């Protein structure tokens, strides 16, 4: 994935009330339960055969390949505690989110001002509309570039344009993210 999607996933995982299953067998069991008993659907999600899923459930295979381990981790985190996840997303869409980042911001501004990208450390509360768009795009599986554009637009409005009070016509682009922390 990318920095923005990973940061949103980490923020959602912080809201979980129970720990995520740890072992590969427990993760397979959870995914089969989430898919209502369909090993074929789990196999399609993980990119493996249904027979391999059955072998993990029976305990015949204990150690997944690195690719399968990453896929298991990703799919279990996507499906874990869906009601808790939806409640956190709904609350963030109503109240907004806080973003702390150190990134390189570039600008398209009026003639006579510098538009060279600069590394800045920004901590800003983004409005509910931006949070709603960002989280909805993330839930829909948007690409990292689209998530960055939404984040840059929100930071541009809240931080650089001060909610419309200055720097009218300034377009902001995030070109490089050093770190990103999103709090829902």
HELIX and SHEET records of a PDB file:
HELIX    1   1 UNK A    3  UNK A   13  1                                  11    
HELIX    2   2 UNK A   24  UNK A   34  1                                  11    
HELIX    3   3 UNK A   39  UNK A   46  1                                   8    
HELIX    4   4 UNK A   50  UNK A   58  1                                   9    
HELIX    5   5 UNK A   66  UNK A   79  1                                  14    
HELIX    6   6 UNK A   82  UNK A   95  1                                  14    
HELIX    7   7 UNK A  128  UNK A  139  1                                  12    
HELIX    8   8 UNK A  144  UNK A  155  1                                  12    
HELIX    9   9 UNK A  156  UNK A  160  3                                   5    
SHEET    1   A 3 UNK A 118  UNK A 126  0                                        
SHEET    2   A 3 UNK A  97  UNK A 108 -1                                        
SHEET    3   A 3 UNK A 171  UNK A 183 -1                                        
END                                                                             
